[in-house]
Amino acid sequence: MKITVELPEQDVKDIMRFSGEKRGAPAVRKFIATGLMLRRRRSISQKILSGEWSADLPPIKALRKERKVWER
């Protein structure tokens, strides 16, 4: 989807600097993608911490006995 937005020049310069991109459009795309990724991670973390999401995992000792992994 193509969207046209107006941003102050200083904001675009900052976005380019923070994203490491040399052109405006790729910098804004990267900046938005990174922001979305962080928000999605935060949302998932909150669901895990609140107990809304959980996973039953076997004890680490049982895994070590089965696979003999992580032993030195």
C-alpha positions in Angstrom: 0.0 0.0 0.0 1.3 3.4 -0.8 0.7 6.3 1.6 1.8 9.9 1.4 2.6 11.7 4.6 4.2 15.0 5.4 7.0 15.0 8.0 9.2 17.8 9.2 12.6 17.7 7.5 14.4 17.3 10.9 12.3 14.2 11.7 13.2 12.7 8.3 16.9 13.4 9.0 16.6 11.8 12.4 14.8 8.8 11.0 17.5 8.4 8.3 20.2 8.7 11.0 18.6 6.2 13.4 17.7 3.7 10.6 21.1 3.9 8.9 19.4 4.4 5.5 20.6 7.1 3.1 17.3 7.9 1.4 14.0 9.0 3.0 11.5 6.4 1.9 13.6 3.4 2.8 14.5 5.0 6.1 10.8 5.6 7.0 9.8 2.0 5.9 12.6 0.5 8.1 11.8 2.8 11.0 8.1 1.8 10.9 8.9 -1.9 10.5 11.2 -1.8 13.5 8.6 0.1 15.6 5.9 -2.4 14.7 8.2 -5.4 15.5 9.0 -3.9 19.0 5.3 -3.3 19.7 4.4 -6.8 18.7 7.2 -8.2 20.9 5.9 -6.1 23.8 2.4 -7.3 23.2 3.5 -11.0 23.2 5.7 -10.4 26.3 2.7 -8.8 28.2 0.5 -11.8 27.3 3.2 -14.2 28.6 3.8 -12.2 31.8 0.1 -11.9 32.6 -0.4 -15.6 32.1 -2.8 -15.2 29.2 -0.3 -17.3 27.2 1.7 -20.1 28.6 3.6 -23.2 27.5 4.1 -26.5 29.4 7.8 -27.4 29.0 9.5 -30.4 30.4 12.0 -29.8 33.2 15.5 -29.1 31.9 17.0 -32.0 33.8 14.7 -34.4 31.8 15.9 -32.9 28.6 19.5 -33.3 29.6 19.0 -36.9 30.4 17.2 -37.6 27.1 19.6 -35.9 24.8 22.8 -35.5 26.8 22.9 -31.9 25.5 24.3 -29.0 27.5 26.6 -31.2 29.5 30.2 -30.4 29.6 
